[in-house]
Amino acid sequence: MALDTSEEEQVEKIQSFFRDNGWFIAIALVAALGGNYGYRTWEDQKAAYAASASDAFTAFQDASRGNVVEDKAALIAQGEALQLDYADSEYALLAGLQLAKIHFDAGDLQAAEAALREISDTDNELLSPLVQLRLARALSAQDRAEEGLTILAKQIRWAGFTSAKNELEGDLLYQLGRLDEARQSYQLAENTAGEGLQPGLTMKVQDLTFAEADIPAAASEPDGSDVSFEIESEAGDRSMEEAADVGSASEENG
């Protein structure tokens, strides 16, 4: 299983932002608060810490991309060490996302869920949406769509992840057989999506529109065919496939 490519791109952008701007922001805060004593030493230490954390995460990310099954234990240990060594940095969150991806790709959905729950309380506005999206997908892949919807109902700033949130809500509702609500969520996602994502969302809206129109006729057929059950079954399969396609990464988009 693999995570969504667009979210992976979001993680790359967030990582670059932290690498390029993170310690400058911290320095600006200290300066604004009038912290002048030992400023130069603190600045150097902060820059060294940020660079070290970035290098450690890059090494972890590179290792995970070339990961083979027998290296999984060592890779997980590397990620967990990074989380401990840089616990107060954004890279600990990025490492948590990457660890979840490793578990997810290996088919260990419970471990992926645990890794995401460990970082799900973050107040980091850049990564929190991505964390919640991936946690909801992990729950969906375990046939726990209702719990996934609860995760997506959290009051956080979804910002650039609004369309992804609405689409995932649609997937979860589709998985539960709540077709009209799913269509509405897909419509909302389509309305807020970038150009590259709109065609796929348009197809989802149209598919559900036609499916709902076919249900009454099918229900009256003498052979007793259960179209609604068939649609629900297909929804579960599609949600599993899309959860398996969860981008370290876009809340790494998280």
C-alpha positions as CSV (number, residue, x, y, z in Angstrom):
1,M,0.0,0.0,0.0
2,A,1.1,3.6,-0.6
3,L,0.1,7.1,0.5
4,D,-1.3,9.8,-1.7
5,T,1.2,11.5,-3.9
6,S,-0.3,15.0,-3.5
7,E,0.1,14.7,0.3
8,E,3.7,13.6,-0.2
9,E,4.3,16.8,-2.1
10,Q,2.8,18.8,0.7
11,V,5.1,17.1,3.2
12,E,8.1,18.0,1.0
13,K,7.0,21.7,0.9
14,I,6.4,21.8,4.7
15,Q,9.8,20.3,5.3
16,S,11.4,22.9,3.0
17,F,9.6,25.6,4.8
18,F,10.8,24.5,8.2
19,R,14.3,24.0,6.9
20,D,14.5,27.4,5.2
21,N,12.4,29.5,7.7
22,G,11.9,27.7,11.0
23,W,14.9,29.0,13.0
24,F,14.6,32.5,11.5
25,I,11.0,32.7,12.9
26,A,12.2,31.6,16.3
27,I,15.0,34.2,16.3
28,A,12.6,36.9,15.3
29,L,10.4,36.0,18.3
30,V,13.3,36.2,20.7
31,A,14.3,39.6,19.3
32,A,10.7,40.8,19.6
33,L,10.7,39.8,23.2
34,G,13.9,41.8,23.8
35,G,16.1,38.7,24.4
36,N,19.5,40.3,23.7
37,Y,21.7,38.5,26.3
38,G,23.6,35.7,24.7
39,Y,21.7,36.3,21.5
40,R,24.5,35.3,19.1
41,T,25.2,32.1,21.0
42,W,21.6,31.2,21.1
43,E,21.2,32.0,17.4
44,D,24.1,29.7,16.5
45,Q,22.8,26.9,18.6
46,K,19.3,27.2,17.2
47,A,20.6,27.1,13.7
48,A,22.8,24.1,14.4
49,Y,19.9,22.3,16.0
50,A,17.5,23.0,13.1
51,A,20.1,21.9,10.6
52,S,20.9,18.7,12.5
53,A,17.2,17.9,12.8
54,S,16.7,18.5,9.1
55,D,19.6,16.3,8.2
56,A,18.4,13.6,10.4
57,F,14.9,13.6,8.9
58,T,16.3,13.7,5.3
59,A,18.5,10.7,6.1
60,F,15.5,8.9,7.6
61,Q,13.3,9.8,4.6
62,D,16.0,8.7,2.1
63,A,16.4,5.4,4.0
64,S,12.6,4.8,4.0
65,R,12.4,5.3,0.2
66,G,14.8,2.5,-0.4
67,N,13.3,0.3,2.4
68,V,13.0,-3.4,2.0
69,V,10.9,-5.7,4.3
70,E,13.9,-7.0,6.3
71,D,15.1,-3.4,7.1
72,K,11.7,-2.3,8.5
73,A,12.7,-2.8,12.2
74,A,15.9,-0.8,11.8
75,L,14.1,1.9,9.9
76,I,11.4,2.2,12.6
77,A,14.2,2.4,15.2
78,Q,15.8,5.3,13.2
79,G,12.5,7.2,13.1
80,E,11.8,6.7,16.7
81,A,15.3,7.9,17.7
82,L,14.7,11.0,15.6
83,Q,11.5,11.7,17.5
84,L,13.3,11.4,20.8
85,D,16.3,13.5,19.8
86,Y,14.3,16.3,18.3
87,A,11.1,16.0,20.3
88,D,10.4,19.7,20.4
89,S,10.9,20.3,16.7
90,E,8.6,20.0,13.7
91,Y,10.8,17.1,12.4
92,A,9.5,14.9,15.2
93,L,6.0,15.3,13.7
94,L,7.3,14.7,10.2
95,A,9.1,11.6,11.5
96,G,5.8,10.4,13.0
97,L,4.1,10.8,9.6
98,Q,6.8,8.9,7.9
99,L,6.7,6.1,10.5
100,A,2.9,5.8,9.9
101,K,3.6,5.6,6.2
102,I,6.1,2.8,6.7
103,H,3.6,0.8,8.8
104,F,0.8,1.6,6.3
105,D,2.8,0.4,3.3
106,A,3.7,-2.8,5.1
107,G,0.0,-3.5,5.8
108,D,0.2,-2.9,9.5
109,L,-2.7,-0.6,9.8
110,Q,-2.9,-0.8,13.6
111,A,0.7,0.3,14.0
112,A,0.1,3.1,11.4
113,E,-2.9,4.3,13.5
114,A,-0.9,4.2,16.7
115,A,1.9,6.3,15.1
116,L,-0.6,8.9,13.9
117,R,-2.5,9.0,17.2
118,E,0.8,9.7,19.0
119,I,1.1,13.0,17.1
120,S,-2.6,13.7,16.5
121,D,-2.8,16.3,19.3
122,T,-0.3,18.6,17.7
123,D,-1.2,22.3,17.5
124,N,1.0,22.8,14.4
125,E,-1.3,24.4,11.9
126,L,0.8,23.2,8.9
127,L,0.9,19.5,9.9
128,S,-2.3,19.0,11.9
129,P,-4.6,18.7,8.9
130,L,-2.3,16.1,7.3
131,V,-2.1,14.0,10.5
132,Q,-5.9,14.0,10.8
133,L,-6.4,13.1,7.1
134,R,-4.1,10.1,7.3
135,L,-5.5,8.9,10.6
136,A,-9.0,9.0,9.1
137,R,-7.7,7.0,6.1
138,A,-6.1,4.4,8.4
139,L,-9.4,4.0,10.2
140,S,-11.3,3.7,6.9
141,A,-8.9,0.9,5.8
142,Q,-9.9,-0.9,9.0
143,D,-13.6,-0.6,8.2
144,R,-14.0,2.1,10.8
145,A,-15.5,4.8,8.7
146,E,-17.6,6.3,11.4
147,E,-14.5,6.9,13.5
148,G,-12.9,8.5,10.5
149,L,-15.7,10.9,10.2
150,T,-15.3,11.9,13.8
151,I,-11.6,12.6,13.2
152,L,-12.5,14.9,10.2
153,A,-15.1,16.7,12.3
154,K,-12.3,18.2,14.5
155,Q,-12.3,22.0,14.7
156,I,-8.9,22.8,13.2
157,R,-7.7,25.1,10.4
158,W,-7.8,22.9,7.3
159,A,-6.5,25.7,5.1
160,G,-5.1,24.1,1.9
161,F,-6.4,20.7,2.8
162,T,-10.1,21.7,2.6
163,S,-10.8,19.9,-0.6
164,A,-8.9,16.8,0.5
165,K,-11.0,16.8,3.7
166,N,-14.2,17.0,1.8
167,E,-13.2,14.3,-0.6
168,L,-12.2,12.0,2.2
169,E,-15.5,12.7,4.0
170,G,-17.2,11.6,0.8
171,D,-15.2,8.4,0.6
172,L,-16.1,7.6,4.2
173,L,-19.8,8.3,3.7
174,Y,-19.7,6.3,0.5
175,Q,-18.2,3.4,2.4
176,L,-21.1,3.6,4.8
177,G,-23.6,3.6,2.0
178,R,-24.8,7.2,2.8
179,L,-24.8,8.1,-0.9
180,D,-26.5,11.5,-0.9
181,E,-24.2,12.9,1.8
182,A,-21.2,11.4,0.0
183,R,-22.3,13.2,-3.2
184,Q,-22.6,16.5,-1.4
185,S,-19.1,16.1,0.1
186,Y,-17.7,15.3,-3.3
187,Q,-19.4,18.4,-4.7
188,L,-17.8,20.6,-1.9
189,A,-14.4,19.0,-2.7
190,E,-14.8,19.7,-6.4
191,N,-15.7,23.4,-5.7
192,T,-12.5,23.9,-3.7
193,A,-10.1,21.7,-5.6
194,G,-7.3,22.8,-7.9
195,E,-7.6,22.3,-11.6
196,G,-5.7,19.1,-11.7
197,L,-8.0,17.4,-9.2
198,Q,-11.3,18.5,-10.5
199,P,-11.9,15.9,-13.2
200,G,-11.6,13.0,-10.7
201,L,-14.0,14.7,-8.3
202,T,-16.4,15.5,-11.1
203,M,-16.5,11.8,-12.0
204,K,-17.3,10.9,-8.3
205,V,-20.2,13.4,-8.2
206,Q,-21.6,12.1,-11.5
207,D,-21.2,8.4,-10.6
208,L,-23.2,9.0,-7.4
209,T,-25.8,11.1,-9.1
210,F,-26.4,8.3,-11.6
211,A,-26.2,5.6,-8.9
212,E,-28.9,7.3,-6.9
213,A,-31.2,7.6,-9.9
214,D,-30.8,3.8,-10.6
215,I,-31.6,2.6,-7.1
216,P,-35.5,3.0,-7.1
217,A,-35.8,1.1,-10.4
218,A,-33.4,-1.6,-9.3
219,A,-35.3,-2.0,-6.0
220,S,-38.5,-2.9,-7.9
221,E,-36.9,-5.6,-10.1
222,P,-38.4,-9.1,-9.5
223,D,-35.1,-10.8,-9.2
224,G,-34.5,-9.0,-5.8
225,S,-31.1,-7.6,-6.8
226,D,-29.8,-5.4,-4.0
227,V,-28.1,-2.5,-5.8
228,S,-27.6,-0.5,-2.7
229,F,-25.6,-3.3,-1.1
230,E,-23.6,-3.6,-4.3
231,I,-22.8,0.1,-4.2
232,E,-21.7,-0.1,-0.6
233,S,-19.5,-3.0,-1.3
234,E,-17.8,-1.2,-4.1
235,A,-17.4,1.9,-1.8
236,G,-15.5,-0.2,0.7
237,D,-13.2,-1.6,-2.0
238,R,-12.6,1.9,-3.4
239,S,-11.9,3.4,0.1
240,M,-9.4,0.7,0.8
241,E,-7.6,1.4,-2.5
242,E,-7.5,5.1,-1.9
243,A,-6.4,4.7,1.7
244,A,-3.7,2.5,0.4
245,D,-2.8,5.4,-2.0
246,V,-2.5,7.8,1.3
247,G,1.3,12.4,0.6
248,S,5.1,11.9,3.5
249,A,2.3,13.1,2.6
250,S,-0.1,16.4,0.1
251,E,-1.0,17.1,7.7
252,E,4.0,14.8,6.2
253,N,-0.5,17.3,3.5
254,G,-0.5,16.7,7.5
